[in-house]
Amino acid sequence: MSDDDKWRSKLSAEEYRVCREKGTEPPFSGEYNHNPRSGKYLCKCCGEALFASTDKYDSGSGWPSFDRPVTEQVIRYEEDSSIGMRRVEAMCDKCGCHLGHVFEDGPRDSTGKRYCINSLSLDFEAGEDE
């Protein structure tokens, strides 16, 4: 079974479009945009812990937003100029799952970063953040 076949069998069509084809879910549509529970956000594809609920905030953008990942090592960054503007794409370093983008307009009292992440690229594990 090819990697592509593996992902297509594991993910829904929409999850595949976002995670493997670098798509974006519509704003304000994601399951985790307004999730108030404590826990960890995991990569939809491989289960790697990526973000903690303590680092999540409401950016008003329509997507789950975090000011940092659990560690810098879990995120891979690439320049993305696919829509005629320069952005920084965030991907799971373990499996290459497209997560979203990182912007420099986050909370100034912490990192100043906004990890703007698709709910479809995440799973949530309720409980302690650590």
N, C-alpha and C positions, 0 to 999 in steps of 0.2 A: 504494500500500500504506500503510495507516495505521500509526502508531507501534506500536499494540497488535499488529497483524499482524506487523510487523517483529520485535518481541521474541518473540512466540510461535514464529516460524520459527527464530529464533536460539538460543533457550533450551529446555532440557528442561522438562517440566511442573513438576517440583519447583523448578528454578531460577527459572522464571517466577513461581511462587507466592511464593518468598522475595524475589526481586529486584524484581518489579513490583507484587506484591500485599502486600508488607510482612509476609510469613510468617516463621516461624522453624523451622529444622531441629531435630530432636530432639537433646538434649545427647549428647555423646560419639559422635555418628554422623558427624561431618564429616571429610572427607579431610585437612584441614589442622590439626586439633586437636593432633596430636602430630607435626607435620612438623619434623624436626630440621635440614633442609637450609638452607643460606645462599641468600638471594635476595630477590626482591621479590614482594609480593602485589599483584595487579592487579585492577581492577574486572572482574567477569565480563562486564558488558555492553559497556563501551567500551574496556577495556584501560588505563585510567589507572593509573599507579603510586600505590598508596595507603599501603602499610605495608612496612617493612623487617624482615627476619628478626632483625636485631639489637635490635629493639624488641618482639619477641614474648616472651611468658613463659607459664608454666603457671599459670593462675589456679585450676585445679581446678573451673572452672565447667562444663566440657564443650564449650566453644566456643573457637576461636582467640582469644587475648587479646593486645593490644598496649598499650603505655603511651603511644603517640603515633602520629600519622600521619606520612608523610614530610614534609609541610608542612601547616599549618593550612588552606591554600587549597584542598586537594583534598577536604575534607569539608564537607558542609552539615549543619547541626544544626537539628532541630525538636523542639519539645515533643511528647511522645506520652503520652496518658492513655488509650490504647485498652483496657487491661486493668484499669482501676480504680486504677492507681497512676501517679504522675508519673515519667516517664523522659525521657531525651534520645535521640532517634533520630539515628543517623549514616547519611548518604547520600553517595554520590559526587556531588560538586558539578558535575561535567561532564555526567552523564546522568541523575541522580536515582535511581540504583539504591539500593534499601534494603540496607544493610550489616549493621546490628545496632543496638546501643545503647552509650552511654557512661555509665559509673558512676564514682563518686568513691571507690572502694574498691581502687584499684590500688596498685602499689608506692610506699611513702612515700619511698623513697630516690631516686625519679625524679620523675615527674609527679603521682603519686597517682591517675592515671586508669586505668580499665580499658575499653578499646575491645573490647567483646564482639561478635565478628563471625561471621556465618554463613559456613562454608566454601563453601556453594553460591553465595555472592555474589562469590567470589574465584577468580582463576586464580593460578598460581604460576610464576614465572620464576626458575629456578635460576641461581646465579652470584653475582657481587658484589652487595652491598646497595645500592651507589651507582651 
